[in-house]
Amino acid sequence: MYRFTLKPLGWMGAIALLTAIAPPVAAQNNGSRLTCQTRATLNPGVTLNYRITGSLLEGAAQPQELAAAAGLALTVQWYDRNGQLQTLLRNAVLNNDPQLAPGGDYRQLPFEAPFRPQRHRGDLLYATPASVHGLYVSLRPTNEQPQQIQIVHALRSGEYVRSRVGTCQSEVPEMDRLVDEQLRRLQARLEAQDWAEADLITRRLLAPGSTPNPPFNTVLLSPEQIRTIDQLWHRASNGRFGLSVQLRVWQQMRAAHPRNSEAAVNGLRDRLGWQLKTPRAEEDFISSDWLNESELTYSLTAPVGHLPWVGVSDAVVQAVAVPPPGVHCGVCTVDAMQLRYDRFYQYIPQRMEQVEPWLLRGN
């Protein structure tokens, strides 16, 4: 029986993997495209970012068929001490051969329970031969298109890091076109300094459900697309607005409140000018001390980092608060209040986590 120690590793473990950079491998195109992302923290300030892309066979009757037909490739990146993005593995092929697992048994790996292999059941489990000491991937669910991912990664023999639960998304054939269209609209609105429309488009890309009539329900943006959004805002505002501006403030707040996420979120709110300064003329019983969409300052006189916003459009909140005629909803007002208060404390850390790996920390 193999025994493993699961713990964060230091810089030397990460550097050791640099000798295992794999040449690009073209993934097969056998069916619906899939993108998965997750990350693992080695120690404070050191994070590995994992991104998987490829195809899974459509219409496979059994999970074993689905796994065998996969053409998945893995990229692993991290930031060095100078804040520069480094690539450990690029488009390394993933293989579902059980012999790649320690002792030929994936069940010995320290995945969390929902991702752990089960006896007598086909599992979406993979490994990459490009990793020196072993890198293992588990996708869930196994009986349909995967929605979540977890990775167990050995950076030296017998010691593993385990990623947090990440997200998988099936790629809609027209998704790239739709995203590119939104990015072109964003560029045009920012060049015209139409800050309100640019903010709406940005939220449509980063959190589609926060806007009315989004062009897609969900989207897992690529690192390049996230950087493009940030650069467009940065250039149009002469460095005043953008995701990286907000990220720097968030890192300061998180450092000031390392064990209190709510305090960090409140600090960010205050610095970026998202807190209500004077009482509203009319109380609507839904709003909080966070600014609503219509109360934002859509100009360069706004506080640094004020845009793009992270809230939910007024139209979406009102649609939740006031159900259609004939529809009874006993908790609609409570749900609307949650969108204008509690959601900030959940979404802001998630948003910063989403963009942090792909924005240069030194800038």
C-alpha positions in Angstrom: 0.0 0.0 0.0 1.3 3.4 -1.0 1.2 6.2 1.6 1.2 9.8 0.7 1.7 13.0 2.5 -0.7 15.7 1.4 0.7 19.2 2.1 1.8 22.4 0.5 5.2 22.4 -1.0 7.9 25.0 -1.2 9.5 26.7 -4.2 12.0 23.9 -4.8 9.2 21.4 -5.5 7.8 23.7 -8.1 11.1 24.5 -9.7 11.9 20.8 -10.0 9.0 20.4 -12.4 10.5 22.8 -14.9 12.6 20.0 -16.2 9.4 18.2 -17.4 8.0 20.8 -19.8 6.2 18.8 -22.5 6.1 19.6 -26.2 2.7 20.8 -27.4 0.3 17.9 -28.2 -2.6 18.4 -30.5 -5.8 17.2 -28.8 -8.1 15.0 -30.8 -11.4 16.5 -31.9 -13.8 13.6 -31.4 -16.8 15.5 -30.0 -17.9 18.3 -27.8 -15.1 20.6 -26.6 -14.4 20.9 -22.9 -12.6 23.5 -20.9 -11.7 23.0 -17.2 -9.8 25.3 -14.8 -8.6 24.9 -11.2 -5.7 26.0 -9.0 -3.6 24.7 -6.0 -1.8 26.8 -3.4 1.7 25.7 -2.5 2.3 28.3 0.1 1.3 32.0 0.6 1.9 33.8 -2.7 2.6 30.7 -4.8 -0.2 29.2 -6.8 -0.3 26.7 -9.6 -3.0 27.2 -12.2 -4.3 24.3 -14.2 -6.3 24.5 -17.5 -7.5 21.5 -19.5 -8.9 21.7 -23.0 -10.0 19.1 -25.4 -12.7 16.9 -26.7 -14.8 14.1 -25.2 -16.7 11.7 -27.4 -20.4 12.6 -27.8 -23.0 9.9 -27.2 -20.8 7.5 -25.4 -22.8 4.7 -23.8 -20.4 4.0 -21.0 -18.0 6.2 -19.0 -15.2 3.9 -20.1 -15.9 4.8 -23.8 -16.0 8.5 -22.9 -12.6 8.3 -21.2 -11.0 6.2 -23.9 -12.1 8.6 -26.6 -10.8 11.7 -24.8 -8.3 14.1 -26.4 -7.5 16.3 -23.5 -4.4 18.5 -23.0 -3.2 20.1 -19.8 -1.4 23.4 -19.3 0.1 24.3 -15.9 1.4 27.8 -15.1 2.6 29.8 -12.1 4.1 33.2 -11.2 7.7 33.4 -10.2 9.1 35.8 -7.5 9.2 38.6 -10.0 5.5 38.3 -10.8 6.2 36.8 -14.3 4.0 34.1 -15.6 5.9 30.8 -16.1 4.7 27.7 -17.9 5.5 24.3 -16.3 3.5 22.2 -18.7 2.0 23.3 -22.0 -0.6 21.1 -23.8 0.6 18.0 -22.1 -1.5 15.0 -23.2 -3.7 13.3 -20.6 -4.0 9.5 -20.6 -6.5 7.3 -18.8 -4.2 4.3 -18.6 -4.5 2.9 -15.1 -0.8 1.9 -15.2 0.1 5.6 -14.8 -1.4 5.7 -11.3 0.8 4.7 -8.3 0.7 1.0 -8.1 -1.8 1.0 -11.0 -4.6 2.1 -8.7 -6.1 5.6 -8.8 -8.0 4.8 -5.5 -4.8 5.3 -3.6 -4.6 9.0 -4.5 -5.8 11.6 -2.0 -8.7 13.0 -4.0 -11.6 14.4 -2.0 -14.5 11.9 -1.6 -16.7 13.0 -4.5 -13.7 12.7 -6.9 -12.3 9.5 -5.5 -12.4 6.4 -7.8 -15.0 3.8 -7.0 -14.7 0.0 -7.5 -16.7 -1.4 -10.4 -17.5 1.9 -11.9 -16.0 3.7 -14.9 -14.3 6.9 -13.9 -13.0 9.9 -15.8 -9.5 9.7 -14.4 -6.4 10.8 -16.1 -2.6 11.2 -15.7 0.1 12.9 -17.8 3.3 11.1 -18.5 5.0 14.6 -18.8 5.0 15.1 -15.0 8.1 13.9 -13.2 6.5 12.6 -10.1 2.9 12.4 -11.2 -0.1 14.6 -11.9 -3.6 13.1 -11.8 -7.0 14.5 -12.9 -10.5 13.5 -11.8 -13.6 14.8 -13.6 -17.2 14.7 -12.3 -19.9 13.6 -12.9 -18.9 10.5 -14.7 -22.2 9.7 -16.4 -22.6 13.0 -18.3 -20.6 15.9 -19.5 -18.1 16.8 -16.7 -18.9 20.0 -14.7 -16.1 19.8 -12.0 -12.5 18.9 -11.8 -9.9 18.1 -9.1 -6.2 17.5 -9.5 -3.7 15.7 -7.3 -0.2 16.8 -8.1 3.1 15.3 -6.9 5.9 17.9 -7.0 8.3 15.5 -5.4 8.1 11.8 -4.5 5.4 10.9 -1.9 4.2 14.5 -1.3 1.1 15.9 -3.0 -0.8 19.0 -3.4 -4.5 18.8 -4.1 -6.3 21.5 -6.1 -9.5 23.1 -5.0 -12.7 21.9 -6.9 -12.6 23.6 -10.3 -15.1 24.2 -13.0 -15.6 22.5 -16.4 -17.6 24.0 -19.2 -18.7 22.5 -22.5 -17.9 24.8 -25.3 -20.9 26.0 -27.4 -19.8 25.9 -31.1 -20.7 29.6 -31.4 -19.2 30.6 -28.1 -15.9 32.0 -29.4 -17.8 34.1 -31.9 -20.2 35.4 -29.3 -17.3 36.3 -26.9 -15.3 38.0 -29.6 -18.4 40.0 -30.5 -18.8 41.2 -27.0 -15.1 42.1 -26.8 -15.4 44.2 -29.9 -18.4 46.0 -28.5 -16.5 46.6 -25.2 -13.6 48.1 -27.1 -15.9 50.4 -29.1 -17.8 51.6 -26.0 -14.6 52.2 -24.0 -13.1 54.2 -26.9 -16.3 56.3 -26.8 -16.0 56.5 -23.0 -19.5 55.1 -22.7 -18.6 53.8 -19.2 -22.1 52.5 -18.3 -22.5 50.4 -21.4 -18.9 49.2 -21.2 -19.6 48.1 -17.6 -22.7 46.2 -18.6 -20.8 44.4 -21.4 -18.0 43.5 -19.0 -20.4 42.0 -16.4 -22.1 40.2 -19.3 -18.7 38.5 -20.0 -17.6 37.8 -16.4 -21.0 37.1 -14.8 -23.7 36.8 -17.5 -26.5 36.1 -15.0 -26.0 39.5 -13.4 -27.2 41.3 -16.6 -30.6 41.3 -18.4 -30.8 39.3 -21.7 -27.2 37.9 -21.7 -26.0 36.3 -25.0 -25.0 33.2 -23.1 -25.8 31.6 -19.7 -22.2 30.8 -18.6 -18.8 31.3 -20.1 -15.4 30.2 -18.9 -13.1 32.9 -20.3 -9.6 32.1 -21.4 -6.6 33.8 -19.8 -6.1 35.9 -23.0 -9.7 37.1 -22.9 -9.5 38.1 -19.3 -6.3 40.0 -20.0 -7.9 41.7 -23.0 -10.8 43.0 -20.9 -8.4 44.4 -18.4 -6.1 46.0 -21.0 -9.1 47.6 -22.7 -10.3 49.2 -19.5 -6.8 50.2 -18.5 -6.0 52.0 -21.8 -9.4 53.7 -22.1 -9.1 55.2 -18.6 -5.4 55.9 -18.5 -4.9 53.3 -15.8 -7.8 54.5 -13.6 -10.2 51.5 -14.2 -9.8 47.8 -14.8 -9.6 44.4 -13.3 -5.9 44.6 -12.4 -6.5 47.9 -10.6 -9.2 46.3 -8.5 -7.1 43.2 -7.9 -4.2 45.3 -6.4 -6.7 46.8 -3.9 -8.1 43.4 -3.2 -4.6 42.0 -2.5 -4.0 44.9 0.0 -7.3 44.3 1.7 -6.7 40.5 1.9 -3.3 41.1 3.4 -4.8 43.5 6.0 -7.6 41.0 6.9 -6.1 37.5 6.2 -8.7 35.7 8.3 -11.7 37.9 7.7 -13.1 37.7 4.2 -16.0 40.0 5.0 -13.7 42.7 6.3 -11.6 42.4 3.2 -14.7 42.8 1.0 -15.8 45.8 3.0 -12.4 47.4 2.6 -12.5 46.9 -1.1 -16.0 48.4 -1.3 -14.9 51.5 0.6 -11.7 52.0 -1.5 -13.5 51.6 -4.8 -16.3 53.9 -3.9 -19.1 51.3 -3.9 -20.5 52.3 -0.5 -23.6 54.5 -0.1 -22.5 57.8 1.4 -25.8 59.5 2.0 -29.3 58.0 2.7 -31.5 57.4 -0.2 -34.5 59.7 -0.6 -36.9 56.7 -0.8 -36.3 53.4 0.9 -37.2 50.5 -1.3 -36.6 47.7 1.4 -34.3 45.9 -1.0 -31.2 48.0 -1.3 -28.4 48.0 1.2 -25.4 50.3 1.9 -23.9 49.1 -1.3 -24.4 51.3 -4.4 -26.9 50.1 -6.9 -26.2 50.1 -10.7 -28.0 53.4 -11.2 -26.0 55.0 -8.4 -22.5 54.4 -9.8 -20.3 57.2 -11.1 -19.8 56.6 -14.8 -17.0 59.0 -15.4 -13.3 59.5 -14.9 -14.1 61.5 -11.7 -15.0 58.2 -10.0 -12.6 56.7 -7.5 -9.7 54.6 -8.8 -11.0 51.1 -9.5 -14.7 52.1 -9.4 -15.3 50.3 -12.7 -16.1 47.7 -13.9 -18.6 47.0 -11.2 -19.3 43.6 -9.6 -23.0 43.9 -8.8 -26.3 42.8 -10.4 -28.2 45.1 -12.8 -31.2 46.9 -11.4 -33.5 45.2 -14.0 -32.4 41.7 -12.9 -33.0 42.6 -9.2 -36.5 44.0 -10.0 -37.4 40.9 -12.0 -36.6 38.8 -9.0 -38.4 41.1 -6.5 -41.6 41.4 -8.6 -42.7 38.1 -10.1 -44.9 38.0 -13.3 -48.6 38.5 -12.8 -50.3 35.4 -11.4 -47.0 34.0 -10.0 -46.9 33.7 -6.2 -43.5 34.0 -4.5 -43.2 34.1 -0.8 -39.4 34.9 -0.7 -38.9 37.0 -3.8 -38.1 40.1 -1.7 -35.6 38.2 0.3 -34.0 36.8 -2.8 -33.7 40.4 -4.3 -32.2 41.7 -1.0 -29.6 38.9 -1.2 -28.6 40.1 -4.7 -28.0 43.6 -3.3 -26.1 42.6 -0.2 -25.0 39.0 0.6 -24.0 38.2 -3.0 -21.1 40.7 -2.8 -19.4 38.7 0.0 -19.6 35.5 -2.0 -19.0 36.9 -5.5 -16.1 39.3 -5.0 -13.6 36.7 -3.6 -14.7 34.4 -6.5 -14.2 37.1 -9.1 -10.8 38.0 -7.8 -9.8 34.4 -7.7 -11.0 34.1 -11.3 -8.8 36.9 -12.7 -5.8 36.8 -10.3 -4.0 33.9 -12.0 -4.0 35.6 -15.4 -3.1 39.2 -14.5 0.5 40.0 -13.9 1.1 40.7 -10.3 4.0 43.0 -10.9 1.8 45.5 -12.8 
